Amino acid sequence: MRLVIARCTVDYAGRVTAHLPMANRLLLVKADGSVSVHSDDRAYKPLNWMSPPCWLIDDSGQDDEAVSVWTVQNKSGEKLVVTIAELLHDSEHELGAEPGLVKDGVEAHLQELLAEHIGTLGDGYNLIRREYPTAIGPVDILAKDAGGSTVAVEIKRRGEIDGVEQLTRYLDLLNRDPLLSPVYGVFAAQQIKPQARTLAEDRGIRCVTLDYDALRGIEPDEFRLF
């Protein structure tokens, strides 16, 4: 990654045009080819950027009034032009391979815990298997309820409409299998958005809110006297 702090102007020409007047800014050039322009008051969000695939042409010394002019262009012909009047810092750093974000309570952990405590979904539930394979991807959990009906469970950390749509596709496919049909769905998440709950219930899918700590056997501290 290349980090440049510079006094510069920024002009964008593409589907829209935009201009940032002269000011001190942070310019990030990443290994994936992306270039983004940041100020000191916008948290993570850049003022302007160009996503890959794109290429950067540095016309250093070709403008008498600028230290350099960066022209960042993508294959659609859109351009991000950074005119650097004063270079304050320029360094490159090798960050190495990104291992990814590891968070407590991710979907894989929730799936494992729910499979171990399948009775969370109701009395008499029995696990068939985790990651039940289908032609369009694995169903998180396939189970049987107390009445012997097949249940497909989709698990999310945050339940949104796209998760309901995903489960709907699984149910449509699973119900074509005479050995499994009828199959109904359970949409399980730590938090379910109101719009997702409405869509799920309209399609006959039951929603279950998961308590991650309870699945791990951790008792809440609230209202304890000692």
Contacts in CASP RR format, 6 or more apart in sequence:
PFRMAT RR
TARGET T0000
AUTHOR 0000-0000-0000
METHOD contacts of the structure
MODEL  1
MRLVIARCTVDYAGRVTAHLPMANRLLLVKADGSVSVHSDDRAYKPLNWM
SPPCWLIDDSGQDDEAVSVWTVQNKSGEKLVVTIAELLHDSEHELGAEPG
LVKDGVEAHLQELLAEHIGTLGDGYNLIRREYPTAIGPVDILAKDAGGST
VAVEIKRRGEIDGVEQLTRYLDLLNRDPLLSPVYGVFAAQQIKPQARTLA
EDRGIRCVTLDYDALRGIEPDEFRLF
1 28 0 8 1.000
1 29 0 8 1.000
1 30 0 8 1.000
1 31 0 8 1.000
1 92 0 8 1.000
1 93 0 8 1.000
1 94 0 8 1.000
1 95 0 8 1.000
2 27 0 8 1.000
2 28 0 8 1.000
2 29 0 8 1.000
2 90 0 8 1.000
2 91 0 8 1.000
2 92 0 8 1.000
2 93 0 8 1.000
3 26 0 8 1.000
3 27 0 8 1.000
3 28 0 8 1.000
3 89 0 8 1.000
3 90 0 8 1.000
3 91 0 8 1.000
3 92 0 8 1.000
3 93 0 8 1.000
4 26 0 8 1.000
4 27 0 8 1.000
4 28 0 8 1.000
4 29 0 8 1.000
4 84 0 8 1.000
4 87 0 8 1.000
4 89 0 8 1.000
4 90 0 8 1.000
5 24 0 8 1.000
5 25 0 8 1.000
5 26 0 8 1.000
5 27 0 8 1.000
5 88 0 8 1.000
5 89 0 8 1.000
5 90 0 8 1.000
6 24 0 8 1.000
6 25 0 8 1.000
6 27 0 8 1.000
6 67 0 8 1.000
6 82 0 8 1.000
6 84 0 8 1.000
6 85 0 8 1.000
6 86 0 8 1.000
6 87 0 8 1.000
6 88 0 8 1.000
6 89 0 8 1.000
7 22 0 8 1.000
7 23 0 8 1.000
7 24 0 8 1.000
7 25 0 8 1.000
7 84 0 8 1.000
7 85 0 8 1.000
7 86 0 8 1.000
7 88 0 8 1.000
8 22 0 8 1.000
8 23 0 8 1.000
8 25 0 8 1.000
8 27 0 8 1.000
8 82 0 8 1.000
8 83 0 8 1.000
8 84 0 8 1.000
8 85 0 8 1.000
9 19 0 8 1.000
9 20 0 8 1.000
9 21 0 8 1.000
9 22 0 8 1.000
9 82 0 8 1.000
9 83 0 8 1.000
9 85 0 8 1.000
10 18 0 8 1.000
10 19 0 8 1.000
10 20 0 8 1.000
10 25 0 8 1.000
10 37 0 8 1.000
10 47 0 8 1.000
10 48 0 8 1.000
10 80 0 8 1.000
10 81 0 8 1.000
10 82 0 8 1.000
10 83 0 8 1.000
11 17 0 8 1.000
11 18 0 8 1.000
11 19 0 8 1.000
11 20 0 8 1.000
11 79 0 8 1.000
11 80 0 8 1.000
11 81 0 8 1.000
11 83 0 8 1.000
12 18 0 8 1.000
12 19 0 8 1.000
12 48 0 8 1.000
12 78 0 8 1.000
12 79 0 8 1.000
12 80 0 8 1.000
12 81 0 8 1.000
13 78 0 8 1.000
13 79 0 8 1.000
13 81 0 8 1.000
14 76 0 8 1.000
14 77 0 8 1.000
14 78 0 8 1.000
14 79 0 8 1.000
15 78 0 8 1.000
18 48 0 8 1.000
20 37 0 8 1.000
20 47 0 8 1.000
20 48 0 8 1.000
22 85 0 8 1.000
23 39 0 8 1.000
24 88 0 8 1.000
25 37 0 8 1.000
25 38 0 8 1.000
25 39 0 8 1.000
25 47 0 8 1.000
26 37 0 8 1.000
26 38 0 8 1.000
26 39 0 8 1.000
26 40 0 8 1.000
27 35 0 8 1.000
27 36 0 8 1.000
27 37 0 8 1.000
27 38 0 8 1.000
27 70 0 8 1.000
27 82 0 8 1.000
28 34 0 8 1.000
28 35 0 8 1.000
28 36 0 8 1.000
28 38 0 8 1.000
28 46 0 8 1.000
29 35 0 8 1.000
29 56 0 8 1.000
30 36 0 8 1.000
31 95 0 8 1.000
32 52 0 8 1.000
33 52 0 8 1.000
33 53 0 8 1.000
33 54 0 8 1.000
33 55 0 8 1.000
33 56 0 8 1.000
34 49 0 8 1.000
34 50 0 8 1.000
34 51 0 8 1.000
34 52 0 8 1.000
34 54 0 8 1.000
35 49 0 8 1.000
35 50 0 8 1.000
35 54 0 8 1.000
35 56 0 8 1.000
35 70 0 8 1.000
35 72 0 8 1.000
35 80 0 8 1.000
35 82 0 8 1.000
36 46 0 8 1.000
36 48 0 8 1.000
36 49 0 8 1.000
36 50 0 8 1.000
37 46 0 8 1.000
37 47 0 8 1.000
37 48 0 8 1.000
37 49 0 8 1.000
37 80 0 8 1.000
37 82 0 8 1.000
38 46 0 8 1.000
38 47 0 8 1.000
39 47 0 8 1.000
48 80 0 8 1.000
49 80 0 8 1.000
50 72 0 8 1.000
50 73 0 8 1.000
50 74 0 8 1.000
50 78 0 8 1.000
50 80 0 8 1.000
51 74 0 8 1.000
52 74 0 8 1.000
53 74 0 8 1.000
53 75 0 8 1.000
54 72 0 8 1.000
54 73 0 8 1.000
54 74 0 8 1.000
54 75 0 8 1.000
55 72 0 8 1.000
55 73 0 8 1.000
56 70 0 8 1.000
56 71 0 8 1.000
56 72 0 8 1.000
57 70 0 8 1.000
57 71 0 8 1.000
57 72 0 8 1.000
57 73 0 8 1.000
58 68 0 8 1.000
58 69 0 8 1.000
58 70 0 8 1.000
59 68 0 8 1.000
59 69 0 8 1.000
59 70 0 8 1.000
59 71 0 8 1.000
60 67 0 8 1.000
60 68 0 8 1.000
60 69 0 8 1.000
61 67 0 8 1.000
61 68 0 8 1.000
62 69 0 8 1.000
63 69 0 8 1.000
63 83 0 8 1.000
65 85 0 8 1.000
66 83 0 8 1.000
66 84 0 8 1.000
66 85 0 8 1.000
67 84 0 8 1.000
67 85 0 8 1.000
67 86 0 8 1.000
67 87 0 8 1.000
68 84 0 8 1.000
68 87 0 8 1.000
69 81 0 8 1.000
69 82 0 8 1.000
69 83 0 8 1.000
69 84 0 8 1.000
70 80 0 8 1.000
70 81 0 8 1.000
70 82 0 8 1.000
70 83 0 8 1.000
70 84 0 8 1.000
71 79 0 8 1.000
71 80 0 8 1.000
71 81 0 8 1.000
72 79 0 8 1.000
72 80 0 8 1.000
72 81 0 8 1.000
72 82 0 8 1.000
73 79 0 8 1.000
73 80 0 8 1.000
104 212 0 8 1.000
105 157 0 8 1.000
105 190 0 8 1.000
105 212 0 8 1.000
106 157 0 8 1.000
107 140 0 8 1.000
107 155 0 8 1.000
107 156 0 8 1.000
107 157 0 8 1.000
109 212 0 8 1.000
110 155 0 8 1.000
110 157 0 8 1.000
110 188 0 8 1.000
110 190 0 8 1.000
110 210 0 8 1.000
110 212 0 8 1.000
110 215 0 8 1.000
111 130 0 8 1.000
111 131 0 8 1.000
111 140 0 8 1.000
111 141 0 8 1.000
111 155 0 8 1.000
112 130 0 8 1.000
113 212 0 8 1.000
113 215 0 8 1.000
113 216 0 8 1.000
114 120 0 8 1.000
114 121 0 8 1.000
114 141 0 8 1.000
114 153 0 8 1.000
114 155 0 8 1.000
114 188 0 8 1.000
114 210 0 8 1.000
114 215 0 8 1.000
115 127 0 8 1.000
115 130 0 8 1.000
115 141 0 8 1.000
116 215 0 8 1.000
117 215 0 8 1.000
118 125 0 8 1.000
118 126 0 8 1.000
118 127 0 8 1.000
118 141 0 8 1.000
118 143 0 8 1.000
119 125 0 8 1.000
120 208 0 8 1.000
120 210 0 8 1.000
120 215 0 8 1.000
121 143 0 8 1.000
121 145 0 8 1.000
121 151 0 8 1.000
121 153 0 8 1.000
121 186 0 8 1.000
121 188 0 8 1.000
121 208 0 8 1.000
122 145 0 8 1.000
122 146 0 8 1.000
123 146 0 8 1.000
124 145 0 8 1.000
124 146 0 8 1.000
125 143 0 8 1.000
125 144 0 8 1.000
125 145 0 8 1.000
125 146 0 8 1.000
125 151 0 8 1.000
126 143 0 8 1.000
126 144 0 8 1.000
127 141 0 8 1.000
127 142 0 8 1.000
127 143 0 8 1.000
128 142 0 8 1.000
128 143 0 8 1.000
128 144 0 8 1.000
128 150 0 8 1.000
129 141 0 8 1.000
129 142 0 8 1.000
130 140 0 8 1.000
130 141 0 8 1.000
131 138 0 8 1.000
131 139 0 8 1.000
131 140 0 8 1.000
132 138 0 8 1.000
132 139 0 8 1.000
132 141 0 8 1.000
132 142 0 8 1.000
132 152 0 8 1.000
134 170 0 8 1.000
134 173 0 8 1.000
134 174 0 8 1.000
135 173 0 8 1.000
136 169 0 8 1.000
136 170 0 8 1.000
136 173 0 8 1.000
137 170 0 8 1.000
139 152 0 8 1.000
139 153 0 8 1.000
139 154 0 8 1.000
139 170 0 8 1.000
139 174 0 8 1.000
140 153 0 8 1.000
140 154 0 8 1.000
140 155 0 8 1.000
141 152 0 8 1.000
141 153 0 8 1.000
141 155 0 8 1.000
142 150 0 8 1.000
142 151 0 8 1.000
142 152 0 8 1.000
142 153 0 8 1.000
143 150 0 8 1.000
143 151 0 8 1.000
143 153 0 8 1.000
144 150 0 8 1.000
144 151 0 8 1.000
145 151 0 8 1.000
149 182 0 8 1.000
149 183 0 8 1.000
149 184 0 8 1.000
150 174 0 8 1.000
150 180 0 8 1.000
150 181 0 8 1.000
150 182 0 8 1.000
150 183 0 8 1.000
150 184 0 8 1.000
151 183 0 8 1.000
151 184 0 8 1.000
151 185 0 8 1.000
151 186 0 8 1.000
152 167 0 8 1.000
152 170 0 8 1.000
152 171 0 8 1.000
152 174 0 8 1.000
152 183 0 8 1.000
152 184 0 8 1.000
152 185 0 8 1.000
152 186 0 8 1.000
153 185 0 8 1.000
153 186 0 8 1.000
153 187 0 8 1.000
153 188 0 8 1.000
154 163 0 8 1.000
154 164 0 8 1.000
154 166 0 8 1.000
154 167 0 8 1.000
154 170 0 8 1.000
154 185 0 8 1.000
154 186 0 8 1.000
154 187 0 8 1.000
154 188 0 8 1.000
155 188 0 8 1.000
155 189 0 8 1.000
155 210 0 8 1.000
156 163 0 8 1.000
156 187 0 8 1.000
156 188 0 8 1.000
156 189 0 8 1.000
156 190 0 8 1.000
157 189 0 8 1.000
157 190 0 8 1.000
157 191 0 8 1.000
158 189 0 8 1.000
158 190 0 8 1.000
158 191 0 8 1.000
158 192 0 8 1.000
158 193 0 8 1.000
159 187 0 8 1.000
159 189 0 8 1.000
159 191 0 8 1.000
159 192 0 8 1.000
159 193 0 8 1.000
159 196 0 8 1.000
160 193 0 8 1.000
160 195 0 8 1.000
160 196 0 8 1.000
161 193 0 8 1.000
161 195 0 8 1.000
161 196 0 8 1.000
161 199 0 8 1.000
163 187 0 8 1.000
163 196 0 8 1.000
164 187 0 8 1.000
164 196 0 8 1.000
164 199 0 8 1.000
164 200 0 8 1.000
164 203 0 8 1.000
164 205 0 8 1.000
167 185 0 8 1.000
167 187 0 8 1.000
167 200 0 8 1.000
167 205 0 8 1.000
168 203 0 8 1.000
168 205 0 8 1.000
171 183 0 8 1.000
171 184 0 8 1.000
171 185 0 8 1.000
171 205 0 8 1.000
174 180 0 8 1.000
174 181 0 8 1.000
174 183 0 8 1.000
175 181 0 8 1.000
175 182 0 8 1.000
175 183 0 8 1.000
177 183 0 8 1.000
184 204 0 8 1.000
184 205 0 8 1.000
184 206 0 8 1.000
185 204 0 8 1.000
185 205 0 8 1.000
185 206 0 8 1.000
186 205 0 8 1.000
186 206 0 8 1.000
186 207 0 8 1.000
186 208 0 8 1.000
187 196 0 8 1.000
187 200 0 8 1.000
187 205 0 8 1.000
187 206 0 8 1.000
187 207 0 8 1.000
187 208 0 8 1.000
188 207 0 8 1.000
188 208 0 8 1.000
188 209 0 8 1.000
188 210 0 8 1.000
189 207 0 8 1.000
189 208 0 8 1.000
189 209 0 8 1.000
189 210 0 8 1.000
190 209 0 8 1.000
190 210 0 8 1.000
190 211 0 8 1.000
190 212 0 8 1.000
191 209 0 8 1.000
192 200 0 8 1.000
192 207 0 8 1.000
192 209 0 8 1.000
196 207 0 8 1.000
197 207 0 8 1.000
200 206 0 8 1.000
200 207 0 8 1.000
201 207 0 8 1.000
213 219 0 8 1.000
213 220 0 8 1.000
END
